[in-house]
Amino acid sequence: MPLASSGLLSSATRQAFRVAHHPPNISSARHLHTQTKKLFNAFVGHLTTPGTLRAPASTSRSTHSVAFRFSAIENKLSLPAQKGSQTAQGALRTRTKVDFHPAATTCATETATQAEFDKYFASRQVPDVSTTLLIPLAPTPTTRVPLTHAFAYDRHPLIPFLELSALHIDTERHAFRVKALFDQLDAAQVWNKGAMCESLGGARGASVLRVYFSGWSAHAVRGILGETATGWCVLEEERAKELEMRSWSRQCQTSALRRTALDWQSST
C-alpha cells in the first residue's frame, strides 16, 4: 500500500519537471517591448508636431463653463450687485486695453490735453491794428492843488475862495466832458465790439483811464467820438508790424546789455 507522502512527492516531481522543461513565454516580453517603443515614438512625434503647445479644446470649454457659471451666479444677485459687477468687469477690460496699448493711450491723452489747453488757455491773437485812448481824470494841464505856489500865506492867512472856486469849476467841467465821452462810447456799443477800459495810476489812486480798441483804427475811433476828445485826450494807433519791430528792438537792446555785462565780468 503506497503512502500518502509518496504521492505528494511524485506530484511535486512532475511539476518541477514541467517547469524545468518548459521555457518562459518570450512572446509576451517582446510584445511589451514593442508597445513601449510605439508609445515613446508617438510621444516624441506629438512633441515635434506644429501647434502642440496650443491650449486644448477642453480648456476653452472649461473657460466657457466657468463664464456660464459666473453669469448664472450674477443673475441670482440683486440689481445693485449686478451693476457693481458689470462696472468692475468694464474697469478690468479698460485696464487691460490700456496695458496692452500704452503708446496709443499716451498719444490720445496728449492730444486731449493739448485740445483742452487750446480751449481754456487760448493764445491771444494780435490784431493788425489797434487804437488806445488815454482819458485824464483831472483837468489838464494839472497844477498844484489846492493852492498855487505864488500865493502869499503870510499876507493872506484866510483861504483864497476865488482860487478854490475856479478849481472847483474846472473839475466840474472836466467831469462833464468825461461823462459825455463815455455816453458816446456807450451809444456806439464799442464794448460789444472788443473795446476794453482800465485805470492807471499810482499809490494815490487812479489818474488816467485807458480805453483799448482791438482791431479799430484811429480814424474809426474819431468817427465815433468826433471832436469830443480833441485837445484833452490822447489817441494812439498801433500796427502789428510796429509792435513786432518794437519788441525786436527791445530784445536786441537786452541782448546787447547782457553781452556788455558779460564782457565786463570777464575783464574784471
C-alpha angles and dihedrals in degrees: 000000000000118000125240091238091059090055093051091048093052093050092050090049091053093050092049090050091053093049092047095048098040112073120216121274103269095177093068093053091048090049091052091050091050093050092049091051091050092050092050092049091048091051093050091047091050091054093049094048114104115251094028093128093056117113112261122246090251089066093056089046090052090048091051090047091052090049090049091050091048092050090048090052091046092053089057092056125092122267096259090048091050091051091050091050092049091049091051091049091050092049090050092051091048092050091049091052091049092050092049095046108035096150096053092046092051092051092048091049092050091049092050091047092050091049091052092049091050090050102046100026102036115173114249113253113225110225122226091243135016135174130211124204117198114201118189116217094209131056113276132260090036120218136191111292139243094005136014122251093241094059113117106227094181094056098041110034092171124086114272100238094183093059093044092049091052090051090049092051092050091050093050091048091051092049089053091052092050091049092049091050093052091046089059091048091051092048090053090049092227091158090067091051100058103282118141132188129207136169125239127197148111138256093305094058141269117332104166135037117212119202113195118202108197112205093004125121123218090248091057092050092049088051088061100040099037111184095335095102097036115123100009107045130064119228117193128181122203130191126208092237091052091051090051091050091050093049090047092051091049090051090050091050091048093049091048091052090049092051090050092050092048092049091050092050092048092049093051 
